[in-house]
Amino acid sequence: MAKTQNLVWFGMKITPEQKHKIKLLAQREGTSAKEAVMRVIEQALEGESVEVPEGSFLDGIEHLVGSVEGPRDLSTNPKYVDGFGK
């Protein structure tokens, strides 16, 4: 697997069934869930070059992440998105 010099957060929601399948795969392989998923991804993309674009909104402001009080996702409370898109 590739070296992990720069780490970025990549969160997603999955169904309980998908979570169970990932845990089952990891258990069968004797690895962590992350390692099991990454092995499948590496295998699926074997031989393909993947270019990662330089720069992102988070570059340079990592120190601010988590420094603000409030919900992690504003969409968790409908009042925050009331009128959005009008």
N, C-alpha and C positions, 0 to 999 in steps of 0.2 A: 504494500500500500504506500502511497505517496507520503512524504514527510509533511507534518502539519506545522509549518512555520507561522502562518497567519490563520487564526481561527475566526470564523464568523458565525453568528447565530442563524439557524435555519429551523424555525419552529413550524409545526403544522398540526392540524387536528386530524385524527384518524378515528375510525370506528372501533368499538371494543373488539370486534372480530379481527380487524387488521392488527390491532395491538397484540391479541392472543397469538396470531400467526407469526408475528415478528418474534415474540418471546419463545414460541415453540421452536422456531428455526435457530435462534441463539442457543437454546438449551441443547438441541441436537448437535450443534457444532461446538459446544462448550466455550462459547464466546459471549461477549456482551451483545445487546440488541443493536447498538450502533455498529459494531464490527460485522455482525451478520448482514445488516442492510448494506453497508459499504462494500462488502464482498460481492453481493449480488449486483450492485451498481457497477463496480469495477469489471466484473465478468461480462455484463451486458454491453459495456462501452469499450471493451478490450480492443486495442488497436486504433481507436478513434482519438484524435487530438481535440482537446476541449480548451478553448481560449477563454480566459477569465478577463472581463473588461476591467481596466484600471480605474480606481477611484469610485467612491460611492458617497452617498450623503453622510454615512457614518464615519468616513475617514476623517480623522482629526477631531472628532467630537466624542470619542469613546468614553472619555472621562465624565461626560454628562449623562450617560446612560444610567438610569436608575436613580438619578439625583432629584427627581421630581415626585412629589406625593400624588397619589391618585390611582385610578384603575390602570392596569396594564394595557387594556384595549378600550378606547372610548366607546366603541360600538357595543360594549356590554350593557350600557345603559341607554335606552332609546332617546332620552332627553338630549343626549349629546349630539345625536344625528338628526334631531327633529328639524325638518325643513331642508335637509341636505339635498342638493340636486334640483331645487326649485328655482 
